[in-house]
Each structure stands twice: as C-alpha cells, then as structure tokens.
Amino acid sequence: MELRTLRYFVAVAEELHFGRAAARLHMSQPPLSRAIKQLEAEVGAALFDRSPAGVTPTPVGAVLLDEARSLLDQAERARVRVAAAAGAAILTVGMLGDSTDPGAARLADAYRRLHPRVEVRIREADLTDPTCGLHAGLVDVALTRGPFDETGLRVRALRADPVGALLRAEDPLARHGSVKLADLADRRWFRFPEGTDPRWQSYWNGGESREGPVVRAVQECQQAVLWNGTVGMTLLHHEPAAGLTVVPLTDMAPSRVVAAWNEGDTNPLIRSFVQTAIAAYRR
C-alpha cells in the first residue's frame, strides 16, 4: 500500500463522501474512485458501503482507517525528523490574534509533544490580513478564519463558530434572544480599512457596504461599539468588554477556523502542523 493511496482512503473515510474528499485532496473524483477500488482489490474486501448519500466504512474499512492513520502519522514524524536533521526545524505560524481559543491551546500542546525540537515562531496579524502574511511570504502556515482570497493557497477547515451582533448593553436589541441582519440595516458598523480582502470584509459586514469607524484589531472593534454606539459582528463565544453584549445572529453563516498554507509548499513541518490541528480542533 502506498502512503498516497492511504491518504486518499483516510480523506474519504473522514469526509464520508467521494466528492468532498476529492475537493479536500484538490483532485477530481474519478481518479480518487479508481484509487479506492484498487486499494479494495489489494485488501480483498470492500472498504466502504456506498449509497447515494455518501459512504460509510465497512468493518474492514474501520480497521484499515486506524492502521492508516497510525502509518501516516509515523511517516509524518519521520519527515519532520529528517527536516530537523537538515536544519529546517523552524516553523513560522501566522495567527489572527485569537490566543484564548482552546483549540489553539490544544494544538500548541500536541505539536510541542510531537516535535519538541521544532522551534515555532508566531506572527500575530491584525484583522486587515486574514491570511496572516501568507500571500506576502511572511509565514509558513496560518491559523486563521475565512473567507479570503485562496488563490495560490491550500485551505483546510478546522471548525465553524456561530457569530452574533456586538452591541452596547443598553441597546434595545440587547434584550432580544436573537437578531437578524435586517434589524441592523440602519446602523453604523465598524469596518476594515480600504484594501482589505473584499471576501473577508463582506462576510464581517453581513454582505453589505457599511458606513462607520475603521478598525484593525478585535479590541478596536469593541471600543468602536463602546464609544460610538456602532454595531458589528463577533464570535458568539467571545467574552465582550464591560458595557457590551453579544446577541446571536440567526441569518449569518458560521465563521470557519482554517489552516492555510501556500500551494506547492512541501515542507513536512507544515503537513504535520495541519494534521495535528485537525485532531486538536476536532475535540
């Protein structure tokens, strides 16, 4: 069994769908299906039960999934050790400043245990650059949030978080159990500087062009609401500053936590980081 084929198999087993697995692997579906059929021929048993809705691993497939994950993890550790021996044991990680996220804390602990000799350098970015320096070549991998321009990048979703409206505590809408974007249509919003990625800007402005104070950091967002009575969007689980509250937005898609890196970058430290992040954020 080739490691590449095992990666294909694990992707299908985790996504439970050939189409989604193909998209995750950045390949078309027919060669992926052929590779899985060839693997089933080698094993001598069906690995998936197939239906129009997707696939589920068979008992044989469940056993292979455990073994495949173990083999792939071992291969990644070997690559990282070789990279370290070659003097490449430095990984620069861009982060969007969400240092209180328990997923990030679990990732740091797990990655340090796996690779104690790798020096991880953190570059914290403000809200004007959701790629945290990837497009500029300032970091190897970014732990950030979408959406943003993914040209030349590979992106793996780790988690989705609900969002809410950030309001002053005495705002009449603060007493509501939830709000919709239409409830905020006539308000001034905090917004990002001109030139900020338009996909990112559009998401955090609820898909509309807004007027209001320009902000660059999470604390500036909160202060804009506190001092000016503007509104905006924030993560529902974030603890707001005194005098502020967060009300769930029912018609906004969740905010995705993602790992992103430059397409074609074969640094094994990046691949190990992404795989460790997937496991850390799955809990």
C-alpha positions as CSV (number, residue, x, y, z in Angstrom):
1,M,0.0,0.0,0.0
2,E,1.3,3.4,-1.0
3,L,1.1,6.3,1.5
4,R,-0.6,8.4,-1.1
5,T,-3.3,5.8,-1.5
6,L,-3.8,5.6,2.3
7,R,-4.1,9.4,2.4
8,Y,-6.9,9.1,-0.2
9,F,-8.6,6.4,1.8
10,V,-8.4,8.4,5.1
11,A,-9.9,11.5,3.3
12,V,-12.9,9.5,2.0
13,A,-13.4,7.9,5.4
14,E,-13.3,11.2,7.2
15,E,-15.5,13.1,4.7
16,L,-17.9,10.1,4.1
17,H,-18.3,11.3,0.6
18,F,-16.1,10.9,-2.6
19,G,-16.9,14.4,-3.9
20,R,-16.0,16.2,-0.6
21,A,-12.8,14.0,-0.3
22,A,-11.8,14.9,-3.8
23,A,-12.2,18.6,-3.1
24,R,-10.2,18.3,0.1
25,L,-7.4,16.5,-1.8
26,H,-7.5,19.0,-4.7
27,M,-8.2,16.3,-7.3
28,S,-11.1,15.2,-9.5
29,Q,-13.4,12.4,-8.3
30,P,-12.7,9.7,-11.0
31,P,-9.0,9.0,-10.1
32,L,-9.9,9.0,-6.4
33,S,-12.6,6.4,-7.0
34,R,-10.2,4.3,-9.1
35,A,-7.5,4.5,-6.3
36,I,-10.0,3.3,-3.7
37,K,-11.2,0.4,-5.9
38,Q,-7.6,-0.6,-6.5
39,L,-7.0,-0.5,-2.7
40,E,-10.1,-2.7,-2.1
41,A,-8.7,-5.1,-4.7
42,E,-5.4,-5.2,-2.8
43,V,-7.1,-5.7,0.5
44,G,-9.5,-8.3,-0.9
45,A,-12.6,-6.7,0.7
46,A,-14.9,-3.8,0.4
47,L,-13.7,-0.8,2.5
48,F,-16.9,1.3,2.1
49,D,-20.6,0.8,2.0
50,R,-21.8,3.1,-0.8
51,S,-25.2,4.9,-1.1
52,P,-26.5,7.9,-3.0
53,A,-26.0,10.0,0.2
54,G,-22.3,9.1,0.6
55,V,-20.2,6.2,2.0
56,T,-19.6,4.7,5.4
57,P,-16.6,2.5,6.3
58,T,-17.2,-1.3,6.5
59,P,-15.8,-3.2,9.5
60,V,-12.7,-3.9,7.3
61,G,-12.5,-0.2,6.4
62,A,-12.7,0.8,10.1
63,V,-9.7,-1.4,10.9
64,L,-7.8,0.0,8.0
65,L,-8.6,3.5,9.0
66,D,-7.0,3.1,12.4
67,E,-3.9,1.5,10.8
68,A,-3.7,4.1,8.0
69,R,-3.8,7.0,10.5
70,S,-1.0,5.4,12.5
71,L,1.1,4.7,9.4
72,L,0.6,8.3,8.1
73,D,1.4,9.8,11.5
74,Q,4.6,7.7,11.6
75,A,5.6,8.8,8.1
76,E,5.0,12.5,9.1
77,R,7.2,12.2,12.2
78,A,9.9,10.6,10.0
79,R,9.7,13.5,7.6
80,V,9.9,16.1,10.4
81,R,12.9,14.4,12.0
82,V,14.7,14.4,8.6
83,A,13.8,18.0,8.2
84,A,15.2,18.8,11.6
85,A,18.4,16.9,10.9
86,A,18.7,19.0,7.7
87,G,18.4,22.2,9.8
88,A,14.9,23.1,8.7
89,A,13.3,22.8,12.2
90,I,11.7,26.2,12.3
91,L,8.0,26.8,11.5
92,T,6.6,30.3,11.3
93,V,2.8,30.3,12.1
94,G,0.6,33.3,11.4
95,M,-2.3,33.7,13.8
96,L,-5.3,36.1,13.8
97,G,-4.9,37.0,17.5
98,D,-7.4,34.5,19.0
99,S,-4.9,33.3,21.6
100,T,-7.7,32.3,24.0
101,D,-9.1,29.7,21.7
102,P,-8.9,26.3,23.5
103,G,-8.4,24.6,20.1
104,A,-5.2,26.7,19.6
105,A,-4.0,25.8,23.1
106,R,-4.6,22.1,22.4
107,L,-2.7,22.4,19.1
108,A,0.3,24.0,20.8
109,D,0.4,21.3,23.4
110,A,0.1,18.4,20.9
111,Y,2.6,19.9,18.4
112,R,5.2,20.5,21.1
113,R,4.8,16.9,22.3
114,L,5.1,15.6,18.8
115,H,8.0,17.8,17.7
116,P,9.9,19.1,20.8
117,R,12.9,20.1,18.7
118,V,10.9,22.3,16.3
119,E,11.0,26.0,17.0
120,V,7.6,27.5,16.4
121,R,7.6,31.3,15.7
122,I,4.3,33.1,16.0
123,R,3.4,36.1,13.9
124,E,0.2,37.7,15.1
125,A,-1.7,39.6,12.4
126,D,-4.5,42.2,12.7
127,L,-7.9,42.0,11.1
128,T,-6.8,43.6,7.9
129,D,-4.9,40.5,6.7
130,P,-6.8,37.2,7.2
131,T,-4.0,35.2,5.6
132,C,-1.7,36.4,8.4
133,G,1.1,37.1,5.9
134,L,0.8,34.0,3.7
135,H,0.5,36.0,0.5
136,A,3.4,38.1,1.4
137,G,5.6,35.1,2.3
138,L,6.0,36.1,5.9
139,V,4.7,32.8,7.4
140,D,4.8,29.1,6.6
141,V,1.2,28.3,7.7
142,A,-1.7,30.4,9.0
143,L,-4.2,29.5,11.7
144,T,-6.9,31.9,10.8
145,R,-10.6,32.4,9.7
146,G,-12.2,32.5,6.3
147,P,-13.3,33.6,3.9
148,F,-10.5,35.3,2.0
149,D,-8.7,35.1,-1.4
150,E,-7.5,31.5,-1.6
151,T,-5.5,32.0,-4.9
152,G,-2.3,30.1,-4.6
153,L,-3.2,28.7,-1.2
154,R,-4.5,25.4,0.2
155,V,-7.0,25.7,3.0
156,R,-8.4,23.1,5.4
157,A,-11.4,23.9,7.6
158,L,-11.0,23.0,11.2
159,R,-14.2,24.2,12.9
160,A,-17.2,26.5,12.4
161,D,-18.2,29.0,15.1
162,P,-21.6,30.8,15.3
163,V,-21.5,34.6,15.2
164,G,-23.5,37.4,16.9
165,A,-24.1,41.1,16.8
166,L,-21.8,43.1,19.1
167,L,-24.0,45.8,20.9
168,R,-23.9,48.2,23.8
169,A,-25.5,46.6,26.8
170,E,-28.3,49.2,26.9
171,D,-29.1,48.9,23.2
172,P,-32.8,48.0,22.7
173,L,-31.7,44.9,20.6
174,A,-29.6,43.7,23.5
175,R,-32.8,42.4,25.2
176,H,-33.6,40.2,22.2
177,G,-32.9,36.5,22.3
178,S,-31.6,36.8,18.7
179,V,-31.5,39.3,15.8
180,K,-31.3,39.3,12.1
181,L,-29.1,41.4,9.7
182,A,-32.2,43.4,8.8
183,D,-32.5,44.5,12.4
184,L,-29.1,46.2,12.0
185,A,-29.7,47.6,8.5
186,D,-30.0,51.3,9.6
187,R,-27.0,51.2,12.0
188,R,-23.4,52.3,11.6
189,W,-21.0,49.4,11.6
190,F,-17.3,49.2,12.4
191,R,-15.5,48.2,9.2
192,F,-12.0,47.4,8.0
193,P,-9.7,49.7,6.0
194,E,-9.9,50.1,2.3
195,G,-7.9,47.5,0.5
196,T,-8.8,44.7,3.0
197,D,-9.7,41.4,1.3
198,P,-13.2,42.0,-0.1
199,R,-14.4,38.5,0.7
200,W,-13.3,39.0,4.3
201,Q,-14.8,42.5,4.5
202,S,-18.1,41.3,3.0
203,Y,-18.5,38.5,5.5
204,W,-17.9,40.6,8.6
205,N,-20.2,43.3,7.2
206,G,-23.1,40.9,6.6
207,G,-22.7,41.1,2.9
208,E,-23.5,44.8,2.7
209,S,-21.5,48.0,2.2
210,R,-21.4,49.7,5.6
211,E,-20.5,53.1,7.0
212,G,-18.8,53.6,10.3
213,P,-15.4,53.8,12.0
214,V,-12.4,51.9,10.6
215,V,-10.9,49.2,12.9
216,R,-7.9,46.9,12.7
217,A,-8.0,44.7,15.8
218,V,-10.5,43.0,18.0
219,Q,-10.1,45.5,20.8
220,E,-10.7,48.3,18.4
221,C,-13.9,46.7,17.3
222,Q,-15.1,46.6,20.9
223,Q,-14.1,50.1,21.6
224,A,-15.8,51.4,18.4
225,V,-19.1,49.9,19.7
226,L,-18.5,51.1,23.3
227,W,-17.5,54.7,22.4
228,N,-19.6,55.3,19.3
229,G,-22.6,53.0,19.6
230,T,-21.8,51.4,16.3
231,V,-22.6,47.7,15.8
232,G,-20.7,44.8,14.1
233,M,-20.3,41.1,14.2
234,T,-18.2,39.0,16.5
235,L,-17.9,35.4,17.6
236,L,-20.7,34.3,19.8
237,H,-18.5,32.7,22.4
238,H,-16.1,35.7,22.8
239,E,-16.4,37.4,26.1
240,P,-17.3,41.1,25.3
241,A,-15.8,44.0,27.2
242,A,-17.7,45.6,30.1
243,G,-20.7,47.5,28.8
244,L,-21.1,45.3,25.7
245,T,-23.1,42.2,24.9
246,V,-23.3,39.7,22.0
247,V,-26.7,38.7,20.6
248,P,-26.9,35.6,18.2
249,L,-27.4,36.4,14.5
250,T,-29.7,33.8,13.1
251,D,-29.2,34.5,9.4
252,M,-25.4,34.5,9.2
253,A,-23.2,31.5,8.3
254,P,-20.8,30.4,11.0
255,S,-17.2,31.7,11.0
256,R,-14.8,29.0,9.8
257,V,-11.5,28.4,11.6
258,V,-9.0,27.2,9.0
259,A,-5.4,26.3,8.4
260,A,-3.9,27.7,5.3
261,W,-0.6,27.4,3.5
262,N,1.0,28.1,0.2
263,E,0.1,25.6,-2.6
264,G,3.1,23.6,-3.6
265,D,5.0,24.1,-0.3
266,T,6.2,20.6,0.6
267,N,7.7,21.5,4.0
268,P,6.9,18.4,6.2
269,L,6.6,20.7,9.2
270,I,3.5,22.3,7.6
271,R,1.8,19.0,6.8
272,S,2.4,17.8,10.4
273,F,1.1,21.1,11.7
274,V,-2.1,20.8,9.7
275,Q,-2.8,17.2,10.6
276,T,-2.2,18.0,14.3
277,A,-4.5,21.0,14.0
278,I,-7.3,18.8,12.5
279,A,-7.1,16.5,15.5
280,A,-6.9,19.3,18.1
281,Y,-9.9,21.2,16.7
282,R,-12.0,18.1,16.3
283,R,-12.4,17.7,20.1
